[in-house]
Amino acid sequence: MTDTEAGSGRRRATPPPWLAPPPWLLSGLRPQSSTPIAWAAVARASVSLAAPLAVGFALDRPAYGALVSMGALSGVIGDTADAYRMRILNIAVPQLFGALGIMLGTLVYGTGWEAVAALTLVGLVSGMMSTIGAIASVSGLLLLLNAVVGAGLPMPQPWWVAPLLLTVGGLFVLALTLLAWPLRRKLPERVAVAGTYLAVADLLAAAGTDAYEERRQAVTQSLNTSYDLILARRARYHGRSNAMVRLLAQLNVVIPLVEAAPAVHVRRCPLPDEIPAAVRELAAAVEESRTGRPGLDLPAPDSPATRAVDSALRHAAVVVHKADPDPYNVDDRLGRPAVLGVRIRRATRDVLLSGASWRYGLRLALCIGLAQALTSLILVPRSYWVALTVTFVLKPDFGSVFSRAVLRSVGTAAGLVIAAPVLAAVPVGWWDVPVMVLLAALIPALTAKGYAFQTAAITPVILLLSDLLNHQGFHLVWPRFLDSLIGCAIVLVAGYLLWPESWHVRIGHRLADAVTDIADYVAYAFEPGGSGDRAERVRARRRIYRDLSVVRSEFQRALTEPPPVGTRAAAWWPLVVAVERIVDATTAARVRVNHGAPEPPPAEVAEVRRQLRELAEGIRASEVLVEVRTELPGDEEGVLAPLRQEVAAARAIASPQP
């Protein structure tokens, strides 16, 4: 519209505010355009889901082909890791639980209330498993999903056929995934360590600028990934692998650079370009496994912070180019993982004794039981879709339960729009194969865009495979949409509104625990009479950053909730950032002391620790932030001055007006 048109009275109509979609819904429907499409995964999904159908039609066993494709679909969804060893676990382990689920479902098919009781129990176990970790979460999901499918659809007999076919489908995806493994020139662990160096280079380049916080989060994530990959692999060896020893040494020596970054950032004086460039050169040396004498041309340091960077960088260059580091002088910064049996027993004990695990398991079991009971009492065509909807919506690591229920409805409607013409126009037979090639390709392509997009991509695939088992064709479309609405309604009532922690949650509880750990870290970092165990201090700081990463993820998930949880999370968000800055300021102060700055007085350290503990107790005791004005006396030129300022800033964050 031109200025003339505006002046003549023509104005574009705008909807009233109450008609505008809420921010949490817009956030879920907005595609994550920055995420690239994994074209290899697209090709793998097309082949792994379409090829079994072709084989099934060739053998005149379309139902067998559909079950193999269902197993492949589970493998495609679970293939989310980068390193091949992690991908094997992500695909193979959940397939075993999926096979167990389909077997249990087949055994209770058509038994009425026995099926309701069995699926309710499976829902409890699945929900509790989902709180252990990523692989256990996917395993619990497939256990419940396949149990629901087995209890709702007639499966080929005898009972072992369906579990075997689903497992074959998952292993087919795994085989396609591993085809490129021999062709890879570089260890995934080496690529991960090189990526950590690149992330640290970006962090140092951003020191003193507004981009620092984002870069620091990227470094935290990269360090977590690299340590997880290397230590997980080393845990499978009784001895030490030379390649892993060298990579672990290269990863360990980047830690002092990470510690020096906050000290530089506090000065608000950007580093010379030569320093990030030198770190990027080290990243290339790690990736190409170079050895020899390092060549560094660095500017002379002019402060304790820059001396810390210079010292750390020169030491890192020596270790990176060293062919054979001393295997007995390489400590594990995060602690070496326990053996598998110990970890399994520990995880089982933690789950059984965890109140959060039982609450989530009971919540999922209640919703699954209601879904199965409702469809047993009321005639709902192919009622398994109701319980499937409950399972997908209540999966804990997909974001807000409320927004997932809404986005599930939106995504299902979009998926049905795609599926309707396919089921109406494409006859059952060979034409299903090219159609599956196209539909399967949408799953990895759209999954990266968000939950609603993933739902829209998976829905037509499941409908097409279901049609090969029950032959209802176009008549599946409308019942599936109604089933989805019923499932979402059950989740919103029995899985959300009936649980006060959903809409009246104290989202600051974990943040308070992190602040308590920071208080202990401050005391340990400035222990009178010495610098303490450096390796233990590094492990403590890394654990805090890991915890804060989890806290940040939980807050970001809470931001997608409708009011009051979403608005409360938005009010608390600045405090999350402030707490992260406190850790940075503590590390910066310790680095400055290590490189010539005077030790802070014990009384000043004790006062900072006391203020942090009071902050933690205040967070733990209230749901609404309350502003606390505090004065932290001390030398304004002292090493703890920036830390005192960050603590005072954190305590001065006030809640918004009601």
C-alpha positions in Angstrom: 0.0 0.0 0.0 1.4 3.4 -1.0 1.5 6.5 1.1 -1.2 8.0 -1.2 -3.5 5.1 -0.6 -2.9 5.4 3.1 -3.7 9.1 3.0 -6.9 8.6 1.0 -8.4 6.3 3.7 -7.5 2.9 2.3 -6.0 0.8 5.1 -5.1 -2.8 5.3 -7.5 -4.6 7.6 -5.8 -6.2 10.7 -7.5 -8.8 12.8 -8.3 -7.9 16.4 -5.7 -9.0 19.0 -7.9 -11.7 20.4 -8.1 -13.4 17.0 -4.3 -13.5 16.6 -2.7 -17.0 17.2 -0.9 -17.2 20.6 2.9 -17.0 20.5 3.4 -20.6 21.7 1.4 -21.9 18.8 3.1 -19.7 16.3 6.5 -20.9 17.6 5.5 -24.5 17.1 4.1 -23.9 13.6 7.1 -21.8 12.4 9.6 -24.1 10.5 13.1 -24.2 11.8 14.5 -23.1 8.5 18.1 -23.0 9.7 18.2 -26.8 10.1 19.7 -28.3 6.9 18.0 -31.3 5.2 20.0 -34.5 5.5 19.8 -35.8 2.0 21.5 -39.1 2.8 18.8 -39.7 5.4 16.1 -38.8 2.8 17.4 -41.3 0.4 17.8 -43.9 3.1 14.2 -43.5 4.3 12.9 -43.8 0.8 14.7 -47.1 0.1 14.2 -48.6 3.5 10.4 -48.1 3.5 9.7 -48.7 -0.2 11.9 -51.8 -0.8 10.1 -54.0 1.7 6.8 -53.2 0.0 8.2 -54.2 -3.3 9.5 -57.5 -1.9 6.1 -58.1 -0.2 4.2 -57.6 -3.5 6.7 -59.7 -5.4 6.1 -62.6 -2.9 2.3 -61.9 -2.8 2.7 -61.1 1.0 1.8 -57.4 1.1 1.1 -57.6 4.9 4.6 -58.9 5.5 6.1 -56.1 3.5 4.0 -53.6 5.5 5.3 -54.9 8.8 8.9 -54.8 7.6 8.3 -51.1 6.5 6.9 -50.4 9.9 10.1 -51.6 11.5 12.1 -49.5 9.1 10.0 -46.5 10.0 11.0 -46.9 13.6 14.6 -47.1 12.6 14.4 -44.0 10.4 12.9 -42.0 13.3 15.5 -43.3 15.7 18.5 -42.5 13.5 19.5 -39.2 15.0 23.2 -39.6 16.0 26.3 -38.6 14.0 28.8 -41.2 15.1 28.2 -44.7 13.7 28.7 -46.4 17.1 26.0 -44.3 18.6 23.8 -44.8 15.6 24.0 -48.6 16.0 22.8 -48.2 19.6 20.1 -45.7 18.6 18.6 -48.1 16.0 19.4 -51.6 17.3 18.5 -51.3 21.0 15.0 -49.7 20.4 14.2 -52.4 17.8 14.5 -55.1 20.5 12.0 -53.3 22.7 9.8 -52.7 19.6 9.8 -56.4 18.9 8.8 -57.1 22.5 6.0 -54.6 22.3 4.5 -56.1 19.1 4.7 -59.5 20.7 2.9 -58.4 23.8 0.2 -56.6 21.8 -0.3 -59.6 19.6 -0.8 -61.9 22.6 -3.6 -59.7 24.0 -5.3 -58.8 20.7 -9.1 -59.1 20.9 -9.1 -59.9 24.7 -11.0 -56.7 25.7 -10.3 -55.7 29.3 -7.2 -57.9 29.5 -5.7 -55.8 26.7 -6.6 -52.6 28.6 -4.8 -53.9 31.7 -1.8 -55.1 29.7 -1.4 -51.8 27.7 -1.8 -49.8 30.9 1.1 -51.7 32.5 3.2 -51.3 29.4 2.5 -47.6 29.5 3.8 -47.4 33.1 7.0 -49.2 32.1 7.4 -47.2 29.0 7.0 -43.9 30.8 9.5 -44.7 33.5 12.0 -45.9 30.9 11.7 -42.6 29.0 13.2 -40.7 32.0 16.5 -42.6 31.8 18.1 -41.2 28.6 17.7 -40.7 24.9 18.1 -44.4 23.8 15.9 -45.6 26.7 13.3 -42.9 25.7 13.1 -44.2 22.1 13.1 -47.8 23.4 10.1 -47.0 25.7 8.3 -45.2 22.9 8.6 -48.2 20.5 7.7 -50.7 23.3 4.4 -48.9 23.8 3.7 -47.9 20.2 4.2 -51.5 18.9 2.2 -52.9 21.8 -0.7 -50.6 20.9 -0.4 -51.6 17.2 -0.3 -55.3 18.0 -3.3 -55.1 20.3 -5.3 -53.1 17.7 -4.5 -54.7 14.3 -4.7 -58.3 13.3 -1.1 -59.7 12.8 0.1 -62.7 10.8 0.3 -65.9 12.8 2.1 -67.5 14.5 2.9 -64.9 17.2 6.6 -64.6 16.4 6.1 -63.5 12.8 5.3 -59.9 13.5 8.2 -59.3 15.9 10.6 -60.9 13.5 9.4 -58.8 10.5 9.6 -55.5 12.5 13.1 -56.4 13.6 14.1 -57.1 10.0 12.9 -53.7 9.0 14.9 -51.9 11.7 18.0 -54.0 10.9 17.6 -53.1 7.2 17.8 -49.4 8.1 20.9 -50.1 10.2 22.5 -52.0 7.3 21.8 -49.1 4.9 23.3 -46.7 7.5 26.5 -48.7 7.9 27.1 -49.0 4.2 29.1 -45.7 4.2 31.1 -46.6 7.3 34.0 -48.2 5.5 34.1 -45.2 3.1 34.6 -42.7 5.9 38.2 -41.4 6.0 38.0 -39.9 9.5 37.0 -41.2 12.9 33.7 -39.5 14.0 35.4 -38.9 17.4 38.2 -37.0 15.6 35.7 -34.9 13.6 33.9 -34.1 16.9 37.1 -32.9 18.6 38.0 -30.8 15.6 34.5 -29.3 15.7 35.1 -28.4 19.4 38.3 -26.5 18.5 36.3 -24.6 15.8 33.6 -23.8 18.4 36.3 -22.5 20.8 37.8 -20.4 18.0 34.4 -18.8 17.4 34.0 -18.3 21.2 37.4 -16.5 21.4 36.5 -14.4 18.4 33.2 -13.4 20.1 34.8 -12.5 23.5 33.9 -9.0 24.4 30.9 -8.9 22.0 27.2 -9.6 22.3 27.6 -12.9 20.4 29.6 -14.4 23.3 26.7 -16.1 25.1 25.5 -17.9 22.0 29.0 -19.1 21.2 29.5 -20.3 24.8 26.4 -22.5 24.6 27.7 -23.9 21.3 31.0 -24.8 23.0 29.2 -26.4 25.9 27.2 -28.6 23.6 30.3 -29.5 21.5 32.3 -30.4 24.5 29.5 -32.6 25.8 29.3 -34.4 22.5 33.0 -35.0 22.1 33.5 -36.3 25.7 30.5 -38.5 25.4 31.8 -40.1 22.1 35.4 -40.6 23.3 34.6 -41.8 26.8 31.8 -44.1 25.6 34.2 -45.8 23.1 37.0 -46.1 25.7 34.6 -47.7 28.1 34.3 -50.7 25.7 38.1 -51.3 25.8 39.9 -53.1 28.6 43.1 -51.4 27.6 43.8 -48.0 26.1 43.4 -47.2 22.4 46.3 -45.0 21.2 44.0 -43.0 18.9 41.5 -42.4 21.7 44.3 -41.5 24.1 45.6 -38.9 21.7 42.1 -37.5 21.0 41.3 -37.3 24.7 44.6 -35.4 25.3 43.7 -33.0 22.5 40.3 -32.5 24.0 41.6 -32.0 27.5 44.0 -29.2 26.5 41.2 -27.2 24.9 39.7 -26.8 28.4 42.2 -24.1 29.5 41.3 -22.1 26.4 37.6 -22.4 27.3 38.4 -21.3 30.9 40.4 -18.3 29.6 37.5 -17.1 27.4 35.4 -15.6 30.2 38.4 -13.7 31.6 38.8 -12.1 28.2 35.1 -11.4 27.8 35.0 -9.7 31.2 37.6 -7.2 30.0 35.3 -6.4 27.0 38.4 -6.1 24.9 38.3 -8.3 21.7 41.3 -10.6 21.0 43.5 -10.1 18.0 42.4 -12.0 14.9 45.6 -14.1 15.0 44.4 -16.0 18.1 41.1 -17.4 16.8 42.9 -18.1 13.5 45.5 -20.2 15.4 42.8 -22.2 17.1 41.2 -22.9 13.7 44.6 -24.1 12.5 44.7 -26.5 15.4 41.2 -27.8 14.5 42.6 -28.6 11.0 45.6 -30.3 12.6 43.3 -32.4 14.7 41.1 -33.4 11.8 44.0 -34.3 9.6 45.9 -36.0 12.5 49.1 -33.9 11.8 52.3 -34.3 13.8 55.5 -32.3 14.0 56.6 -29.0 15.3 53.8 -26.4 15.7 54.3 -23.0 14.2 52.6 -20.2 16.2 53.0 -16.5 15.5 51.0 -14.9 18.4 50.9 -11.3 19.6 52.5 -10.6 23.0 50.0 -10.8 25.9 49.3 -7.6 27.9 47.1 -8.8 30.8 46.5 -11.9 33.0 43.6 -12.8 30.7 45.6 -12.6 27.5 48.5 -14.4 29.2 46.1 -17.2 30.1 45.0 -17.5 26.5 48.6 -17.4 25.2 49.7 -20.1 27.6 46.7 -22.3 27.0 47.1 -21.9 23.2 50.8 -22.7 23.1 50.3 -25.8 25.3 47.4 -27.0 23.1 49.5 -26.6 20.0 52.2 -28.8 21.5 49.8 -31.6 22.5 47.8 -31.5 19.3 50.9 -32.1 17.2 52.4 -34.7 19.6 52.1 -38.2 18.0 52.2 -40.3 21.2 51.0 -38.6 24.4 51.8 -40.3 27.6 48.8 -42.7 28.2 49.3 -42.5 32.0 49.2 -38.7 32.0 45.9 -38.4 30.4 43.1 -38.0 32.9 39.4 -38.1 32.1 38.0 -34.6 32.7 34.5 -35.8 33.2 35.3 -39.2 34.8 35.5 -42.4 32.9 32.1 -44.2 32.4 31.4 -47.3 34.5 31.0 -50.7 32.8 27.7 -51.4 31.1 26.4 -53.7 33.9 27.0 -51.1 36.6 25.4 -48.4 34.5 22.3 -50.6 33.9 21.9 -51.3 37.6 22.5 -47.7 38.5 19.9 -46.5 36.0 17.3 -49.1 37.2 17.8 -48.1 40.8 17.5 -44.4 39.9 14.3 -45.0 38.0 12.6 -47.1 40.7 13.5 -44.5 43.4 12.7 -41.4 41.4 9.4 -39.6 42.1 9.6 -37.8 38.7 9.9 -41.2 36.9 6.9 -42.7 38.7 4.8 -39.5 38.1 5.5 -39.6 34.4 4.9 -43.4 34.2 1.6 -43.1 36.0 0.5 -40.2 33.9 1.2 -42.1 30.7 -0.4 -45.3 32.1 -3.5 -43.4 33.1 -3.9 -41.8 29.6 -3.3 -45.1 27.8 -5.7 -47.0 30.1 -8.4 -44.4 29.5 -7.8 -44.5 25.8 -8.1 -48.3 25.7 -11.1 -48.3 28.1 -12.9 -45.7 26.1 -12.4 -47.4 22.8 -13.5 -50.7 24.4 -16.8 -49.2 25.7 -17.5 -47.1 22.6 -17.4 -48.3 19.0 -14.4 -46.5 17.5 -13.2 -47.9 14.2 -9.6 -49.1 14.4 -9.3 -47.6 17.9 -5.5 -48.2 18.2 -5.0 -44.7 16.7 -6.3 -43.1 19.9 -3.6 -44.7 22.1 -1.0 -44.0 19.4 -1.9 -40.3 19.6 -1.6 -40.4 23.4 1.8 -42.0 23.2 3.2 -39.5 20.7 1.8 -36.4 22.5 3.0 -37.5 25.9 6.5 -38.3 24.9 8.5 -36.1 27.3 11.4 -34.9 25.2 9.3 -33.4 22.4 8.5 -30.2 24.2 5.3 -28.9 25.9 2.5 -31.4 26.4 -0.1 -28.8 25.7 1.4 -27.4 22.6 2.2 -31.0 21.4 -1.5 -31.9 21.7 -2.4 -28.9 19.6 0.4 -29.3 17.1 -0.4 -33.0 16.8 -4.0 -32.2 15.8 -2.7 -29.6 13.2 0.0 -32.0 11.9 -2.5 -34.9 11.7 -5.0 -32.8 9.7 -2.2 -31.8 7.3 -1.1 -35.4 7.0 -4.6 -36.5 6.2 -4.8 -33.9 3.5 -1.8 -35.6 1.9 -3.1 -39.2 2.6 -6.7 -38.7 1.4 -6.0 -38.4 -2.4 -3.4 -41.3 -2.1 -5.8 -43.7 -0.4 -8.7 -42.6 -2.8 -6.8 -42.7 -6.1 -4.0 -45.3 -5.7 -5.1 -48.9 -5.8 -3.5 -51.4 -3.4 -0.6 -52.9 -5.3 2.7 -51.9 -7.1 1.7 -48.3 -7.3 2.1 -48.1 -3.5 5.9 -48.5 -4.0 6.6 -45.2 -5.8 4.1 -43.5 -3.6 6.0 -44.7 -0.5 9.3 -43.5 -2.1 7.9 -40.0 -2.1 6.1 -40.1 1.3 9.0 -41.7 3.1 11.4 -39.0 1.8 9.3 -36.4 3.6 9.9 -37.8 7.1 13.6 -36.8 7.5 13.1 -33.7 5.4 10.2 -32.4 7.5 11.3 -33.8 10.9 14.0 -31.2 11.2 11.4 -28.4 10.7 9.4 -29.2 13.9 7.0 -31.5 15.6 3.9 -30.5 13.6 5.8 -31.1 10.4 7.1 -34.4 11.6 3.5 -35.5 12.4 2.3 -34.3 9.0 5.0 -36.5 7.3 4.5 -39.6 9.4 0.7 -39.7 9.3 0.3 -40.6 5.6 3.0 -43.3 5.8 1.3 -45.0 8.8 -2.1 -44.8 7.1 -0.7 -46.3 3.9 0.9 -49.2 5.8 -2.2 -49.7 7.9 -4.3 -49.9 4.8 -2.2 -52.9 3.6 -3.1 -54.6 6.9 -6.8 -53.8 7.2 -7.8 -52.8 3.6 -10.1 -49.9 4.5 -8.7 -47.4 2.0 -10.1 -43.9 1.9 -12.5 -44.8 4.8 -9.5 -44.6 7.1 -9.1 -40.9 6.8 -12.0 -39.4 8.7 -11.9 -42.0 11.6 -8.2 -41.3 12.0 -8.8 -37.5 12.4 -11.5 -38.2 15.0 -9.3 -40.7 16.8 -6.5 -38.1 16.9 -8.8 -35.5 18.4 -10.0 -38.0 21.1 -6.4 -38.9 21.9 -5.4 -35.2 22.2 -8.5 -34.5 24.4 -7.5 -37.4 26.8 -4.0 -36.1 27.0 -5.1 -32.5 27.7 -7.5 -33.6 30.5 -5.9 -36.7 32.1 -2.3 -35.9 31.2 -2.2 -32.2 31.6 -5.0 -30.5 33.6 -5.3 -33.2 36.3 -1.6 -32.8 37.1 -0.8 -29.5 38.9 2.9 -29.8 38.1 1.9 -29.2 34.4 0.3 -25.8 34.8 1.5 -24.8 38.3 5.0 -26.1 38.0 7.9 -24.7 40.0 10.3 -24.3 37.1 13.0 -22.9 39.2 13.7 -26.0 41.3 16.6 -27.3 39.1 17.9 -23.8 38.7 18.1 -23.6 42.5 20.1 -26.8 42.6 22.5 -25.4 40.0 23.0 -22.2 42.0 23.8 -24.3 45.1 26.5 -26.2 43.1 27.9 -22.9 41.9 28.2 -21.7 45.5 30.2 -24.9 46.3 32.3 -24.3 43.1 33.2 -20.8 44.2 34.4 -22.0 47.5 36.4 -24.8 45.9 37.9 -22.6 43.2 39.2 -20.1 45.8 40.1 -22.5 48.6 42.5 -20.7 50.9 46.1 -21.9 50.8 46.1 -23.4 47.3 44.3 -23.7 43.9 42.8 -27.2 44.7 42.8 -30.2 42.4 42.7 -28.7 38.9 41.2 -31.8 37.3 38.4 -32.0 39.9 37.7 -28.3 39.5 37.4 -28.7 35.7 35.0 -31.7 36.3 32.9 -29.6 38.7 32.6 -26.7 36.2 31.7 -29.1 33.4 29.0 -30.7 35.5 27.6 -27.3 36.3 27.5 -26.3 32.6 25.8 -29.6 31.8 23.2 -29.0 34.5 22.6 -25.5 33.2 22.3 -26.8 29.7 19.5 -29.1 30.9 17.9 -26.2 32.8 18.0 -24.0 29.7 16.3 -26.8 27.7 13.6 -27.2 30.3 13.0 -23.4 30.4 12.8 -23.3 26.6 10.3 -26.0 26.7 8.3 -24.2 29.3 8.3 -21.1 27.1 6.1 -23.0 24.6 3.4 -23.6 27.3 0.3 -21.4 27.4 -0.1 -19.1 30.4 0.6 -19.1 33.3 3.6 -21.5 32.8 4.8 -19.8 29.7 4.6 -16.3 31.1 6.3 -17.4 34.3 9.1 -19.1 32.3 9.6 -15.9 30.3 9.9 -13.9 33.6 12.5 -16.4 34.9 14.5 -16.6 31.7 16.8 -13.6 32.5 17.8 -15.3 35.7 18.9 -18.4 33.8 21.2 -16.2 31.7 22.4 -14.4 34.9 23.3 -17.7 36.6 25.3 -18.8 33.5 27.2 -15.5 33.7 28.1 -16.2 37.3 29.8 -19.4 36.3 31.7 -17.5 33.6 32.8 -14.8 36.1 34.0 -17.4 38.6 36.1 -19.2 36.0 37.5 -15.8 34.7 38.5 -14.9 38.3 40.3 -18.2 38.8 42.1 -17.8 35.5 43.3 -14.3 36.4 44.6 -15.6 39.8 46.4 -18.4 38.0 48.2 -15.9 35.8 49.3 -13.3 38.3 46.3 -11.6 39.9 46.3 -11.6 43.8 44.2 -14.1 45.6 40.8 -12.8 46.9 40.4 -12.5 50.7 38.6 -15.5 52.2 36.0 -13.2 53.7 35.0 -11.9 50.3 34.8 -15.5 48.9 32.6 -16.5 51.9 30.3 -13.6 51.4 29.8 -14.4 47.7 29.1 -18.0 48.6 26.6 -16.9 51.2 24.8 -14.7 48.7 24.6 -17.5 46.2 23.2 -19.9 48.8 20.5 -17.3 49.8 19.7 -16.9 46.1 19.3 -20.7 45.7 17.0 -20.9 48.8 14.9 -18.0 47.5 14.5 -19.6 44.1 13.6 -22.9 45.8 11.0 -21.4 48.1 9.0 -19.3 45.7 7.3 -19.5 42.3 7.5 -15.8 41.6 10.8 -13.9 41.4 11.2 -11.3 44.1 13.7 -8.6 43.7 16.4 -8.5 46.3 18.7 -5.5 46.5 22.1 -6.6 47.9 25.4 -4.9 48.5 28.5 -7.0 48.1 31.4 -5.1 49.6 34.9 -5.6 48.3 37.7 -4.2 46.3 36.3 -2.7 43.1 39.7 -3.5 41.4 39.9 -6.9 42.9 39.7 -10.2 41.1 36.2 -11.0 42.4 34.7 -7.6 41.4 33.1 -8.9 38.2 31.7 -12.0 40.1 30.2 -9.8 42.8 28.5 -7.7 40.1 27.0 -10.8 38.4 25.7 -12.1 41.7 24.2 -8.8 42.6 22.6 -8.6 39.1 21.1 -12.0 39.5 19.6 -11.1 42.9 18.2 -7.9 41.5 16.1 -9.5 38.8 12.5 -8.7 39.7 9.3 -10.4 38.6 7.0 -8.7 36.1 3.9 -6.8 37.1 0.9 -9.2 37.5 
